[in-house]
Amino acid sequence: MAVLTDLNGTVWNVYRDWWPFPGDVTDFTDLFELVIGAVFLALWPFWLLGKCLGVRWAVVIERDGREVGREKVRGFGKSKRRVNELLAEVAAGGRSGRFVI
């Protein structure tokens, strides 16, 4: 996860979404959630293989801990380049909300 502070002091996080399933793996409180979690864990290797074969990655953009954008990018290398492009845009002040006229 890349973390950057813009010109206004706002903290930005830009990252690829690695775990596409809802919730936390270690937060199971009853049998139903345990079964659902086991199914997700069983499917995760196939999901990762699909990502390696060209399925789109979700690039998530957060501002001060709140999600402000999500983009789909095909390919691991292209998604990494897109994360770097977004970070450069934030560092240049393009997404900060501070505009000088």
C-alpha positions in Angstrom: 0.0 0.0 0.0 1.4 3.4 -1.0 0.7 6.2 1.4 1.2 9.9 0.5 0.5 13.2 2.1 -0.6 16.0 -0.4 0.1 19.7 -0.2 -2.8 20.3 2.2 -1.7 17.6 4.6 -4.4 15.1 3.5 -3.3 11.4 3.7 -3.9 9.4 0.5 -3.7 5.6 0.2 -3.5 4.0 -3.3 -3.3 0.2 -3.6 -4.5 -2.9 -5.4 -7.3 -4.8 -3.7 -5.7 -8.2 -2.9 -8.6 -9.7 -0.9 -11.8 -9.4 -2.9 -14.1 -11.1 -0.4 -15.9 -9.3 2.3 -14.8 -9.4 5.9 -11.7 -10.6 7.7 -10.5 -14.3 7.6 -9.8 -14.4 11.3 -13.1 -12.8 12.4 -15.4 -15.8 12.4 -17.9 -16.0 15.3 -20.2 -18.8 14.3 -20.4 -21.9 12.1 -22.1 -20.3 9.1 -19.4 -17.6 8.8 -16.7 -20.3 9.2 -18.2 -22.3 6.3 -18.4 -19.2 4.1 -14.9 -18.3 5.0 -13.6 -21.8 4.1 -15.3 -21.5 0.7 -13.6 -18.2 0.1 -10.3 -19.5 1.1 -10.7 -22.5 -1.2 -11.5 -20.3 -4.1 -8.8 -17.8 -3.4 -6.0 -19.7 -5.3 -8.1 -19.8 -8.4 -8.8 -16.1 -8.0 -5.1 -15.4 -7.8 -4.4 -17.6 -10.9 -7.0 -15.6 -12.8 -5.3 -12.4 -11.8 -2.0 -13.7 -13.2 -3.8 -14.7 -16.4 -5.2 -11.2 -17.0 -8.3 -10.7 -14.9 -8.6 -7.0 -13.9 -7.2 -5.7 -10.7 -9.1 -3.2 -8.6 -7.0 -0.1 -7.8 -8.4 1.6 -4.7 -7.9 5.3 -3.9 -8.5 6.4 -0.3 -8.4 10.0 1.1 -8.1 10.2 4.9 -9.3 6.6 5.2 -12.4 7.0 3.0 -12.6 5.4 -0.4 -12.9 8.1 -3.1 -12.2 6.0 -6.2 -11.9 2.6 -7.6 -10.5 1.7 -11.0 -10.3 -1.6 -12.9 -6.9 -2.3 -14.6 -6.0 -5.4 -16.5 -2.6 -6.9 -15.7 -0.4 -6.8 -12.6 2.3 -4.6 -14.2 -0.3 -2.2 -15.6 -2.0 -1.9 -12.3 1.3 -1.1 -10.6 2.0 1.6 -13.1 -1.5 3.0 -12.6 -0.9 3.2 -8.8 2.3 5.1 -9.5 0.5 7.4 -11.9 -2.2 8.2 -9.3 0.5 8.8 -6.7 2.3 11.2 -9.0 -1.0 13.0 -9.7 -1.6 13.4 -5.9 2.0 14.5 -5.3 1.6 17.2 -8.0 -1.6 18.5 -6.3 -4.0 17.2 -9.1 -6.5 15.6 -6.7 -6.0 17.7 -3.6 -8.9 20.0 -4.1 -6.6 23.0 -3.9 -6.8 25.0 -7.1 -5.0 28.3 -7.7 -6.5 30.8 -10.2 
